[in-house]
């Protein structure tokens, strides 16, 4: 990655992190409710039976209620567990599943690990992002876990990045290893983007 791209990404992440920390509890609660509805509509529209999702941190759009609800309705939800080697393990969500602090302080499920290739069988991937653009560029938080996962999948299913509405940004710095997404989910809308040729 060139220094200019790395610096631009770092600066944008810092700005977005600051904005997220400044959100009011009321705005967060409204966003959580909206995101839950958007994700429910997405899995219904795509007839999803198995999916990958993530457990949000306190500053991300809240996915916890959706994950619990989807698991209770019989959708098989795989949740990521970070590994020191840069890969993601996966565990199946349960409605009353135990959550612990993972490798980077992220909320992660406690349970049987299925290995990195378990994600190959999902109908859709719902992943975290700092920002996303209408051309499918996703700005992650810099560790590359999801880029590695998506890049290694054969016949990758649709990938939706979850962000707040203000985090759909037209011009996001992009490097060669950055994997595009096929959609964006916010608390008020779900965008399915034009195919990226992946």
Secondary structure, DSSP 8 states (H G I E B T S, - for coil): --HHHHHHHHHHHHHHHHHHHT--HHHHHHHHHHHHHHHHHHHHHTT-SEEEE----TTS---HHHHHHHHHTT-EEEEEEE-TTS-EEEEE--TT--EEE-TTS-EEE-S----GGGGGG-SEEEEE-SEE-TTS-EE--SS-HHHHHHHH-TT--EEEEE--GGGB-S-----TT----SEEE-SS-EEE------
